[in-house]
Amino acid sequence: MKKIDYGIKVSKRGYSVIDLDQERNGDPAKGSHMAYALSLPYLYGARTQIKRYQLAASALKQRPSGAVLECIHEISTLFEDLCTVSKYSEKCGNTHNLHGLWTDVRNHIRHDIREELDKEDDKRKNQREDRLKLNPKLQMSIGFSPELIKVGETEIEISQISSYLDWADKKISEVLNKAREAGQIK
């Protein structure tokens, strides 16, 4: 068997990851540092996806069809990562006015295009249509440029996404630094 040198282990509530036979002291429900630590891969992933998206969008003039398909893939992954970061942030008590937008765009990309296969109720779809200012006669409406993603009539600047990630990174750092100071992580 090959040796694995790197990875991650997260214990379930009430157990110590260092010694699984030893129960943890304190209230296991307290620990937003764990939720934030688990959000870090998705925050880093979102930053990577921005670069990948911009690379794909820069090829739109040379290879329109292929680049559009690449852009769809890259923003699908980007908004999945953004939603994950936002969910962890909300669980830790930090909300941002863009959290709803991330979810709406994610669901438009991942659900609306396959209406016949999706069992989501029409009320939620119609509310998303309204919020994103989608044309109700279109199944999907997304536009791309290296600096901008347009979903329906809603424009999302890449700088807006980067600014959100900076906000989330700051919140995560604050919580993780406090946890280090308290000896909860090292």
N, C-alpha and C positions, 0 to 999 in steps of 0.2 A: 504494500500500500504506500502511496506517495505521501510525503509529509506536507502538511499545511502549516505555514508559518504565520499567516495573517488572517484575521476574520473578526467577528463580533459575536459576543454572547450577551444576552439581556435576560436576567432572571425574571421569573414570574413574581407577582406580588407575594411578599412575605418570605422570599428566599434571597440568600446572598449569592451573587454570581461567583464569588471567590470560593465559597464553601457551600455547596447545595444542601448539606446536612445541617447547616446553621441557619436558624431563622433570623430575619432582619429585625433590628430594633426600630422602634418608632412606627409612625403611621405610614404604611406603604402607599396610601392614596396621595400623600404629599410627595411631590416630586415632579414638578413641571420641567425640571431639568432633564428628566428622562424623555419626556415627550419632545422637548426641543432638540435634544441630542439625536433623537430618531428622525427629526425633520431635516437635519443637516445634509444627508445624501441627496434629498430632493431639492434643497436650495442650491447645492453645487450643480446638480443636474440641470436645473433651470438656467443657470448661468452658461453652462455648456450648450444647452439647446438654443439659447439666443444666438450664439456664434454659429451654430450649425444652420439655424434658420436664415441668418443673414448671408451665409455662404450660398445656400440654395437660392435665396431671393436675388442675389447678385447675378445669377445665371438665367434669369427670366427672359431677357432679350435674346440670348443665344439659343436657349433650348426651352421655349415656353411650356410645352406639354410636360416634359420630364421634370422641369424645375417646379412647376405647380404641384405635381405629385409629391416631390420632395418637401416642398413647403408645407403641404397638408400634414405629412408625417411629422415634420419637425415641430409644428405648432400643436399638434395633437399631444405629443410627448411634453412639450413645454407647458401647456395648460394643465396636463395631468400633474406635473411637478408643482406648479403654482397652487393647484387645489390642495395637494397634500400639505404643503407648507402652511397654507391658510387654515386648514382643518386643525393641524397641531397648534397653530397660533391661537385660534379660537378656544381650543381646549385648555390653553394656558391663560386665558383671560385677556388676550390681546387681539382686538378686532381692528380691521382696516376697511376703509370704504371701498376698496377694490375686491374684497373677498367674493362678493356676490357676482361681480363681473367675471372673475376667473371661473367660477362654477358654471355660469351661463354659457361662456364660450366653450368650455370643455364639453358640456352636454350637447351644445349645438354640433360640434365637430364629431363627437363620438356617438351621438344618438339620433339626431334629426335626419341625417342622410339616409338612415335605414328605417324609415318610418314603419314600413310593413312588418319589420321584425321586432320592433320595439313595443313593449307593452305599457310605456309611460302614459299616464292619463293626459287627455287633451288640454285640460285646464292648465297644467304645469307647462306644457309646450306653448300654449297661447300666451301665457305670462312671460315666458322667455322670449318669444317672438316680439312682444311689445317692448320689453326692456332693451333688447338688442336692435330694435327698429328694423326687423326683418320684413321683407315683402312676403305676405302670407301665401302668395302663389308660387314661391320658390321653396324647394326642399332644402337647399343649402345656398348660402351666399357669403363667400369669403374672398377677399382680395389681398394681394401681397405686394410689398416693396421692402427693400432692406431696412427702412426706418419705421415701417408702419404695417399693421395688420388691420384690415377692415372686415368686420363681421356685421352683415346687414349695413346699417348706416352708422354703426358704432366704430369709431376709430381708436385703436390702441397703439400708442407709440412705443417703440422699443425702449426709449428712455424712461417711459412711465413704468414699464416692467422692471427695468434695472433699478429705478428709484425704490420700487416696492421691495425688491430683493435686498437692497441696502437697509431699508427699514426692518425687515425680518431678521437680517443678519445682526443688526444692532440689538434687537430684542433677545435673540438667542444668546448672543455674547453676554449680555447683562445677566441673564438667568444662569448661564453656565459658570460665569465668574463668581456669582454668589454661592453657587453649589460647591465650587472648589474651595472657597473661603470657609464654608461650613463643614468641609471634609466629606461632602456627599459623593464627590467624584475626584479622581486624580488623573 
